[in-house]
Amino acid sequence: MCAVHGVEKIEKEMSGFYISDVISGVYRGMMIALLYEEWRMFHQYTLSEFTEFLLRLSENVKLSAFRKHPRGPEKKTKKRKYDPETPHVSTAKLIAMRKK
């Protein structure tokens, strides 16, 4: 894909997770659906022919399906004030106090 769409675009915009997820899913399906004999056509390809075949396939990849979803900025949390008389407050009590 990098040879067709550019290394920079793939590294900056594409999610490796989504790409690997689709590839592994498609691979499992192909191993179930296709017989060994149907893979023999690739044995007769030279390295350059096989490379050309893969490049043609990668031209049809819809990159929009594999875009990264960057996280938004983290929200700052308010620091709780320490009260020496009650050093620990349970989460349930904090939630109850907020509901009041």
C-alpha positions as YAML, in Angstrom:
chain: A
units: angstrom
residues:
- id: 1
  name: MET
  ca: [0.00, 0.00, 0.00]
- id: 2
  name: CYS
  ca: [2.85, 2.39, 0.76]
- id: 3
  name: ALA
  ca: [4.19, 2.14, -2.79]
- id: 4
  name: VAL
  ca: [0.83, 3.17, -4.22]
- id: 5
  name: HIS
  ca: [-0.51, 5.62, -1.63]
- id: 6
  name: GLY
  ca: [2.74, 6.93, -0.11]
- id: 7
  name: VAL
  ca: [4.57, 5.99, 3.07]
- id: 8
  name: GLU
  ca: [3.86, 9.28, 4.85]
- id: 9
  name: LYS
  ca: [0.10, 9.08, 4.25]
- id: 10
  name: ILE
  ca: [-0.09, 5.48, 5.45]
- id: 11
  name: GLU
  ca: [1.96, 6.14, 8.60]
- id: 12
  name: LYS
  ca: [0.15, 9.35, 9.58]
- id: 13
  name: GLU
  ca: [-3.45, 8.62, 8.64]
- id: 14
  name: MET
  ca: [-3.94, 4.84, 8.61]
- id: 15
  name: SER
  ca: [-4.61, 2.65, 11.63]
- id: 16
  name: GLY
  ca: [-2.38, -0.41, 11.80]
- id: 17
  name: PHE
  ca: [-4.94, -2.04, 14.07]
- id: 18
  name: TYR
  ca: [-7.77, -1.76, 11.53]
- id: 19
  name: ILE
  ca: [-5.57, -2.92, 8.65]
- id: 20
  name: SER
  ca: [-4.28, -5.98, 10.53]
- id: 21
  name: ASP
  ca: [-7.78, -6.83, 11.78]
- id: 22
  name: VAL
  ca: [-9.19, -6.88, 8.25]
- id: 23
  name: ILE
  ca: [-6.23, -8.80, 6.83]
- id: 24
  name: SER
  ca: [-6.44, -11.50, 9.51]
- id: 25
  name: GLY
  ca: [-10.21, -11.84, 9.05]
- id: 26
  name: VAL
  ca: [-9.98, -12.07, 5.27]
- id: 27
  name: TYR
  ca: [-7.12, -14.57, 5.54]
- id: 28
  name: ARG
  ca: [-9.15, -16.88, 7.80]
- id: 29
  name: GLY
  ca: [-12.08, -16.71, 5.38]
- id: 30
  name: MET
  ca: [-9.90, -17.41, 2.35]
- id: 31
  name: MET
  ca: [-8.34, -20.43, 4.05]
- id: 32
  name: ILE
  ca: [-11.83, -21.84, 4.60]
- id: 33
  name: ALA
  ca: [-13.35, -20.94, 1.22]
- id: 34
  name: LEU
  ca: [-10.49, -21.59, -1.19]
- id: 35
  name: LEU
  ca: [-8.96, -24.98, -1.85]
- id: 36
  name: TYR
  ca: [-5.19, -25.49, -1.99]
- id: 37
  name: GLU
  ca: [-5.36, -26.03, -5.76]
- id: 38
  name: GLU
  ca: [-6.75, -22.54, -6.25]
- id: 39
  name: TRP
  ca: [-3.60, -21.05, -4.71]
- id: 40
  name: ARG
  ca: [-1.35, -22.83, -7.23]
- id: 41
  name: MET
  ca: [-1.66, -19.99, -9.75]
- id: 42
  name: PHE
  ca: [0.58, -17.92, -7.47]
- id: 43
  name: HIS
  ca: [3.34, -20.56, -7.57]
- id: 44
  name: GLN
  ca: [3.99, -19.82, -11.23]
- id: 45
  name: TYR
  ca: [4.35, -16.05, -10.69]
- id: 46
  name: THR
  ca: [7.83, -14.58, -10.64]
- id: 47
  name: LEU
  ca: [8.64, -12.18, -7.84]
- id: 48
  name: SER
  ca: [8.14, -9.17, -10.10]
- id: 49
  name: GLU
  ca: [4.80, -10.52, -11.42]
- id: 50
  name: PHE
  ca: [3.57, -11.15, -7.89]
- id: 51
  name: THR
  ca: [4.69, -7.68, -6.82]
- id: 52
  name: GLU
  ca: [2.83, -6.14, -9.75]
- id: 53
  name: PHE
  ca: [-0.29, -8.15, -8.84]
- id: 54
  name: LEU
  ca: [-0.18, -6.91, -5.22]
- id: 55
  name: LEU
  ca: [0.33, -3.30, -6.36]
- id: 56
  name: ARG
  ca: [-2.74, -3.54, -8.59]
- id: 57
  name: LEU
  ca: [-4.75, -4.88, -5.67]
- id: 58
  name: SER
  ca: [-3.56, -2.12, -3.34]
- id: 59
  name: GLU
  ca: [-4.77, 0.55, -5.78]
- id: 60
  name: ASN
  ca: [-8.34, -0.54, -4.99]
- id: 61
  name: VAL
  ca: [-8.03, -0.26, -1.20]
- id: 62
  name: LYS
  ca: [-10.46, 2.28, 0.25]
- id: 63
  name: LEU
  ca: [-8.21, 4.11, 2.68]
- id: 64
  name: SER
  ca: [-11.16, 5.81, 4.37]
- id: 65
  name: ALA
  ca: [-12.06, 2.46, 5.97]
- id: 66
  name: PHE
  ca: [-8.75, 2.37, 7.84]
- id: 67
  name: ARG
  ca: [-8.39, 5.93, 9.15]
- id: 68
  name: LYS
  ca: [-7.01, 6.50, 12.62]
- id: 69
  name: HIS
  ca: [-9.34, 7.89, 15.24]
- id: 70
  name: PRO
  ca: [-7.05, 10.08, 17.31]
- id: 71
  name: ARG
  ca: [-7.97, 10.71, 20.91]
- id: 72
  name: GLY
  ca: [-9.15, 14.12, 21.89]
- id: 73
  name: PRO
  ca: [-7.38, 16.17, 24.53]
- id: 74
  name: GLU
  ca: [-7.48, 14.79, 28.03]
- id: 75
  name: LYS
  ca: [-9.76, 16.59, 30.45]
- id: 76
  name: LYS
  ca: [-8.03, 17.98, 33.51]
- id: 77
  name: THR
  ca: [-9.35, 16.51, 36.74]
- id: 78
  name: LYS
  ca: [-9.92, 18.70, 39.74]
- id: 79
  name: LYS
  ca: [-7.56, 17.90, 42.57]
- id: 80
  name: ARG
  ca: [-9.42, 16.96, 45.74]
- id: 81
  name: LYS
  ca: [-8.70, 18.88, 48.87]
- id: 82
  name: TYR
  ca: [-7.11, 16.81, 51.59]
- id: 83
  name: ASP
  ca: [-8.98, 16.80, 54.88]
- id: 84
  name: PRO
  ca: [-6.91, 15.42, 57.77]
- id: 85
  name: GLU
  ca: [-10.06, 14.54, 59.73]
- id: 86
  name: THR
  ca: [-11.35, 12.29, 56.94]
- id: 87
  name: PRO
  ca: [-8.29, 11.11, 55.00]
- id: 88
  name: HIS
  ca: [-10.23, 8.55, 52.97]
- id: 89
  name: VAL
  ca: [-13.63, 8.95, 51.40]
- id: 90
  name: SER
  ca: [-15.28, 6.04, 49.62]
- id: 91
  name: THR
  ca: [-16.42, 6.42, 46.05]
- id: 92
  name: ALA
  ca: [-19.99, 5.63, 47.11]
- id: 93
  name: LYS
  ca: [-19.96, 8.58, 49.53]
- id: 94
  name: LEU
  ca: [-18.59, 10.91, 46.85]
- id: 95
  name: ILE
  ca: [-21.31, 9.86, 44.43]
- id: 96
  name: ALA
  ca: [-23.98, 10.27, 47.10]
- id: 97
  name: MET
  ca: [-22.73, 13.77, 47.94]
- id: 98
  name: ARG
  ca: [-22.86, 14.76, 44.27]
- id: 99
  name: LYS
  ca: [-26.46, 13.58, 43.94]
- id: 100
  name: LYS
  ca: [-27.58, 15.83, 46.82]
...
